[in-house]
Amino acid sequence: MSTSLRASFVPPLLAAVFAVLTPPVAQAADHAPEAAAPPPGAASATESTFKTTNPGRPVDGSIEVTVHQLPAHLPWAALSPAQQAIVRKDYPGLPEGDEPPYPLGGLRDLIEPIAQGQIRIGSIGILVMDVLVGVDGSVQGVQPIRTPDNEIRRYVHRVALRTKFKPALCAGQPCAGKYRLMVNFTAG
């Protein structure tokens, strides 16, 4: 029997990212072909697909994650101005020229480990956490706002603490900022 899990990664005001997690039934991790990433700097990319392996699962295999509107593999500097504008809309009042914090290696830095944990844990529901990012891009703290259960909250908290971020920019200088992580885990 095939299991399909869906997780929406939703910024505060705009559903900018949507991930679909589909683990295969009995495919070995070393036989899972890697999905080709869009070429770096592809400004017109509105969808990015990648596969990740999770050998800790009872059935080894890959998890396919599709992220819409923002390419998961691109860091902030490689996003097009239109893609950066999608993220900036989630920060009302952010002055022109300032930037919000963003996962250093792109959304994939958060999505891939969260997807692996979600398959193992199997939580269903909405998780909202504020990730407090310091001037140096390190995570200073994680504030849970809403969570479906304590196990996924603890897991995502640990993932967030290990994730490196591009710090926010205020008047051209690195500054502390808050990154809102919203995930809607649903069974599908």
C-alpha positions as CSV (number, residue, x, y, z in Angstrom):
1,M,0.0,0.0,0.0
2,S,1.4,3.4,-1.0
3,T,1.4,6.2,1.5
4,S,1.2,9.8,0.5
5,L,1.8,12.7,2.8
6,R,1.5,16.4,2.0
7,A,3.0,19.3,3.7
8,S,2.5,22.9,2.9
9,F,5.3,25.3,3.9
10,V,3.4,28.6,4.1
11,P,5.0,32.0,4.8
12,P,2.9,34.2,7.2
13,L,0.7,36.0,4.7
14,L,1.1,34.2,1.4
15,A,1.1,30.5,0.5
16,A,4.4,30.8,-1.3
17,V,5.6,27.3,-0.9
18,F,3.8,24.0,-1.2
19,A,5.6,20.7,-0.7
20,V,4.2,17.2,-1.7
21,L,5.9,14.3,0.1
22,T,5.4,10.9,-1.5
23,P,7.4,8.0,-0.2
24,P,7.8,5.0,-2.6
25,V,6.5,1.6,-1.4
26,A,9.6,-0.6,-1.8
27,Q,12.4,1.2,-3.6
28,A,15.9,1.1,-2.2
29,A,17.5,4.4,-1.4
30,D,20.5,3.7,-3.6
31,H,18.3,3.0,-6.6
32,A,16.4,6.3,-6.3
33,P,17.3,8.5,-9.2
34,E,18.2,12.1,-8.4
35,A,15.8,14.6,-9.9
36,A,17.6,17.2,-12.0
37,A,17.6,20.6,-10.4
38,P,16.7,23.6,-12.5
39,P,19.7,25.5,-13.7
40,P,21.1,27.9,-11.2
41,G,19.6,31.4,-11.6
42,A,16.6,30.2,-13.6
43,A,14.4,33.2,-13.0
44,S,11.3,31.7,-14.5
45,A,11.4,28.6,-12.3
46,T,8.1,28.4,-10.4
47,E,8.5,24.8,-9.4
48,S,11.4,22.8,-8.1
49,T,11.5,19.0,-7.5
50,F,14.1,17.1,-5.6
51,K,14.4,13.7,-4.0
52,T,15.8,13.0,-0.6
53,T,16.5,9.6,1.0
54,N,15.5,8.6,4.5
55,P,17.3,5.3,5.3
56,G,15.8,5.3,8.8
57,R,12.3,4.6,7.6
58,P,11.0,1.0,7.7
59,V,11.0,1.0,3.9
60,D,14.1,2.6,2.6
61,G,13.5,5.0,-0.3
62,S,13.2,8.5,-1.4
63,I,10.8,11.3,-0.6
64,E,9.8,13.5,-3.5
65,V,9.3,17.1,-2.5
66,T,7.9,19.7,-4.9
67,V,8.1,23.3,-3.9
68,H,5.9,25.8,-5.8
69,Q,6.7,29.4,-6.6
70,L,10.1,29.4,-5.0
71,P,12.9,27.1,-6.1
72,A,14.0,25.1,-3.1
73,H,17.6,24.8,-4.1
74,L,18.3,28.5,-4.5
75,P,19.7,30.8,-1.8
76,W,18.3,34.3,-1.4
77,A,20.9,35.9,-3.7
78,A,20.1,33.6,-6.5
79,L,16.3,34.2,-6.4
80,S,15.0,36.5,-9.1
81,P,13.7,39.9,-8.0
82,A,10.2,38.6,-8.5
83,Q,10.9,35.6,-6.3
84,Q,12.4,37.8,-3.6
85,A,9.3,40.0,-3.8
86,I,7.1,36.9,-3.0
87,V,9.1,36.5,0.2
88,R,9.2,40.2,1.0
89,K,5.4,40.4,0.9
90,D,5.3,38.3,4.0
91,Y,7.1,41.1,5.9
92,P,4.8,44.1,5.8
93,G,6.5,47.3,6.7
94,L,9.9,46.0,5.6
95,P,11.7,49.1,4.2
96,E,12.8,49.1,0.6
97,G,16.3,47.7,0.4
98,D,16.0,45.7,3.6
99,E,15.9,41.9,3.4
100,P,14.3,39.3,5.6
101,P,16.3,36.3,7.0
102,Y,16.2,33.3,4.7
103,P,17.7,29.7,4.9
104,L,21.3,30.1,3.7
105,G,21.2,27.3,1.1
106,G,17.5,27.9,0.2
107,L,14.3,26.4,1.4
108,R,15.6,22.9,0.9
109,D,17.7,23.4,4.0
110,L,14.5,23.2,6.1
111,I,12.2,21.2,3.8
112,E,14.4,18.2,3.3
113,P,15.0,17.3,7.0
114,I,11.4,18.2,8.0
115,A,10.1,16.0,5.2
116,Q,12.3,13.1,6.5
117,G,11.1,13.6,10.1
118,Q,7.4,13.9,9.0
119,I,7.5,10.6,7.3
120,R,8.9,9.0,10.4
121,I,6.7,10.8,12.9
122,G,3.5,11.0,10.9
123,S,2.0,14.1,12.6
124,I,-1.0,15.6,11.0
125,G,-1.9,19.3,11.4
126,I,-0.5,22.8,11.3
127,L,2.8,23.8,12.8
128,V,3.8,27.4,13.1
129,M,7.2,28.5,14.5
130,D,9.1,31.7,14.6
131,V,12.8,31.2,14.0
132,L,14.8,34.0,15.6
133,V,17.9,34.6,13.4
134,G,20.9,36.5,14.8
135,V,23.1,39.0,13.1
136,D,25.5,36.2,12.1
137,G,22.8,34.0,10.6
138,S,22.8,31.6,13.5
139,V,19.5,30.6,15.1
140,Q,19.1,32.3,18.4
141,G,15.9,30.6,19.4
142,V,12.7,29.0,18.1
143,Q,9.3,30.0,19.4
144,P,6.4,27.5,18.7
145,I,3.2,29.3,17.9
146,R,1.0,26.3,17.0
147,T,1.9,22.6,16.7
148,P,-0.1,19.4,16.0
149,D,1.9,17.5,18.7
150,N,5.0,17.7,20.9
151,E,7.0,15.1,18.9
152,I,7.0,17.1,15.6
153,R,7.4,20.3,17.5
154,R,10.6,19.0,19.2
155,Y,11.8,17.6,15.9
156,V,11.3,20.8,13.8
157,H,12.8,22.8,16.7
158,R,16.0,20.8,16.4
159,V,16.0,21.1,12.6
160,A,15.6,24.9,12.9
161,L,18.4,25.2,15.4
162,R,20.8,23.4,13.1
163,T,19.8,25.4,10.0
164,K,22.0,28.3,8.9
165,F,20.4,31.4,7.7
166,K,21.2,34.5,5.7
167,P,20.6,37.2,8.3
168,A,18.1,40.0,7.8
169,L,19.5,43.2,6.3
170,C,18.6,46.5,7.9
171,A,19.8,49.7,6.1
172,G,22.4,47.5,4.3
173,Q,23.8,45.9,7.6
174,P,23.2,42.4,8.9
175,C,20.6,42.5,11.7
176,A,18.6,40.1,13.8
177,G,15.2,39.0,12.3
178,K,12.4,36.5,12.5
179,Y,11.7,33.8,10.0
180,R,8.1,32.5,10.2
181,L,7.9,28.7,9.4
182,M,4.4,27.4,8.7
183,V,3.9,23.8,7.8
184,N,0.5,22.0,7.2
185,F,1.0,18.3,7.5
186,T,-1.9,16.3,5.9
187,A,-2.4,12.7,5.0
188,G,-3.3,12.2,1.4
